[in-house]
């Protein structure tokens, strides 16, 4: 009986922890109105903008490791599918929309692809 209670508590803790992580992660991003509602980190600082897209300074961006797992989770939960990767550039698609997400050291570019 004690083993069953232990496993139940462990499973419940993991489940609740996962739900909390998911909702906290979602709250850190907001949809970009001019890039097909592609999620953008709220704490990223806009440094440049043109008709193709926007560039941000973001401390969590990395060229070697790409974007954090939490950002990947948010993109997936918002319906964006990860496509091919070319160096620091990763393509994401949702329906007919395509975004080129370029992650370099502390810098993020979100570009619309025609």
Sine and cosine of phi, psi and omega as CSV:
sin_phi,cos_phi,sin_psi,cos_psi,sin_omega,cos_omega
0.00,0.00,-0.64,0.77,-0.01,-1.00
-0.91,0.41,-0.59,0.81,0.03,-1.00
-0.89,0.45,-0.66,0.75,-0.02,-1.00
-0.91,0.42,-0.66,0.75,0.03,-1.00
-0.90,0.43,-0.67,0.74,0.02,-1.00
-0.87,0.48,-0.73,0.69,0.02,-1.00
-0.91,0.42,-0.62,0.78,0.02,-1.00
-0.90,0.44,-0.70,0.71,0.02,-1.00
-0.91,0.42,-0.64,0.76,0.03,-1.00
-0.89,0.45,-0.73,0.68,0.01,-1.00
-0.89,0.45,-0.68,0.73,0.01,-1.00
-0.90,0.45,-0.66,0.75,0.02,-1.00
-0.89,0.45,-0.71,0.70,0.03,-1.00
-0.89,0.45,-0.67,0.74,-0.01,-1.00
-0.90,0.43,-0.73,0.68,0.01,-1.00
-0.91,0.42,-0.66,0.75,0.06,-1.00
-0.87,0.50,-0.67,0.74,0.04,-1.00
-0.89,0.45,-0.67,0.74,0.01,-1.00
-0.91,0.42,-0.69,0.72,0.02,-1.00
-0.89,0.46,-0.71,0.70,0.03,-1.00
-0.85,0.52,-0.70,0.72,-0.02,-1.00
-0.87,0.49,-0.74,0.67,-0.05,-1.00
-0.96,0.28,-0.57,0.82,0.08,-1.00
-0.91,0.41,-0.68,0.73,0.01,-1.00
-0.88,0.48,-0.70,0.72,0.01,-1.00
-0.88,0.48,-0.56,0.83,-0.05,-1.00
-0.95,0.30,-0.20,0.98,-0.03,-1.00
-1.00,0.04,-0.03,1.00,-0.08,-1.00
-0.76,-0.65,0.48,-0.88,0.04,-1.00
-0.71,-0.70,0.50,-0.87,-0.01,-1.00
-0.95,0.31,0.64,-0.77,0.06,-1.00
-1.00,0.03,0.88,-0.47,-0.07,-1.00
-0.91,0.41,-0.53,0.85,-0.05,-1.00
-0.99,-0.17,0.20,0.98,0.07,-1.00
-0.74,-0.68,0.75,0.66,0.10,-1.00
0.85,0.52,0.55,0.84,-0.02,-1.00
0.89,0.45,0.43,0.90,0.06,-1.00
-0.91,0.42,0.79,-0.62,-0.04,-1.00
-0.89,0.46,0.68,-0.73,0.01,-1.00
-0.82,-0.58,0.68,-0.73,0.04,-1.00
-0.86,0.50,0.74,-0.68,-0.02,-1.00
-0.91,0.42,-0.51,0.86,-0.04,-1.00
-1.00,-0.04,0.16,0.99,0.08,-1.00
-0.98,0.19,0.66,-0.75,-0.03,-1.00
-0.99,-0.16,0.87,-0.50,0.02,-1.00
-0.92,0.40,0.82,-0.58,-0.01,-1.00
-0.89,-0.46,-0.36,0.93,0.01,-1.00
-0.39,-0.92,0.54,-0.84,-0.01,-1.00
-0.56,-0.83,0.67,-0.74,0.13,-0.99
-0.53,-0.85,-0.13,-0.99,-0.07,-1.00
-0.93,0.37,-0.37,0.93,0.01,-1.00
-0.99,0.17,-0.57,0.82,-0.05,-1.00
0.17,-0.99,-0.37,-0.93,-0.07,-1.00
-0.74,-0.67,0.48,-0.88,0.06,-1.00
-0.88,-0.47,0.66,-0.75,-0.06,-1.00
-0.77,-0.64,0.53,-0.85,0.26,-0.97
-1.00,-0.03,0.81,-0.59,-0.04,-1.00
-0.54,-0.84,0.88,-0.47,-0.11,-0.99
-0.89,0.45,-0.38,0.93,-0.06,-1.00
-1.00,0.03,-0.10,1.00,0.02,-1.00
-0.97,0.23,0.58,-0.81,-0.03,-1.00
-0.56,-0.83,0.67,-0.74,0.05,-1.00
-0.96,0.27,-0.62,0.78,-0.04,-1.00
-0.96,0.29,-0.68,0.73,-0.09,-1.00
-0.97,-0.25,-0.07,1.00,-0.01,-1.00
0.96,0.27,-0.62,-0.78,-0.02,-1.00
-0.99,-0.12,0.39,-0.92,0.01,-1.00
-0.90,0.44,0.39,-0.92,0.00,-1.00
-0.84,0.55,-0.62,0.78,0.00,-1.00
-0.87,0.49,-0.61,0.79,0.03,-1.00
-0.93,0.37,-0.67,0.74,0.07,-1.00
-0.84,0.54,-0.68,0.73,0.00,-1.00
-0.89,0.46,-0.68,0.73,0.02,-1.00
-0.90,0.43,-0.69,0.72,0.02,-1.00
-0.87,0.49,-0.72,0.69,0.00,-1.00
-0.90,0.44,-0.67,0.74,-0.02,-1.00
-0.94,0.35,-0.34,0.94,0.06,-1.00
-1.00,-0.07,0.16,0.99,0.10,-0.99
1.00,0.01,0.11,0.99,0.02,-1.00
-1.00,0.09,0.77,-0.64,-0.01,-1.00
-0.97,-0.23,0.76,-0.65,0.00,-1.00
-0.96,0.27,0.74,-0.68,0.01,-1.00
-0.93,-0.36,-0.59,-0.81,-0.08,-1.00
-0.96,0.28,0.46,-0.89,0.02,-1.00
-0.91,-0.42,0.71,-0.70,0.07,-1.00
-0.77,-0.64,1.00,-0.04,-0.05,-1.00
0.93,0.38,-0.86,-0.51,-0.02,-1.00
-1.00,0.09,-0.08,1.00,-0.08,-1.00
-0.99,-0.15,0.77,-0.63,0.06,-1.00
-0.79,-0.62,0.75,-0.66,0.00,-1.00
-1.00,-0.06,0.68,-0.73,0.05,-1.00
-0.83,-0.56,0.66,-0.75,0.01,-1.00
-0.80,-0.59,0.50,-0.86,0.09,-1.00
-0.49,-0.87,0.95,-0.32,-0.08,-1.00
0.89,0.45,-0.80,-0.59,0.01,-1.00
-1.00,-0.02,0.03,1.00,-0.06,-1.00
-0.99,-0.11,0.60,-0.80,0.00,-1.00
-0.70,-0.72,0.72,-0.69,0.00,-1.00
-0.84,-0.54,0.68,-0.73,0.13,-0.99
-0.98,-0.21,0.93,-0.38,0.00,-1.00
-0.98,-0.21,0.91,-0.41,-0.03,-1.00
-0.94,-0.34,0.89,-0.45,-0.03,-1.00
-0.93,-0.36,0.92,-0.39,0.10,-0.99
-0.88,-0.48,0.02,-1.00,-0.08,-1.00
-0.85,0.52,0.93,-0.38,0.02,-1.00
0.85,0.52,0.46,0.89,-0.02,-1.00
-0.57,-0.82,0.63,-0.78,-0.05,-1.00
-0.71,-0.70,0.78,-0.62,0.10,-0.99
-0.91,-0.41,0.76,-0.65,0.05,-1.00
-0.87,-0.50,0.96,-0.28,-0.12,-0.99
-0.88,-0.47,0.69,-0.72,0.07,-1.00
-0.98,0.19,0.66,-0.75,0.02,-1.00
-0.92,-0.39,0.74,-0.67,0.00,-1.00
-0.99,0.17,0.00,0.00,0.00,0.00
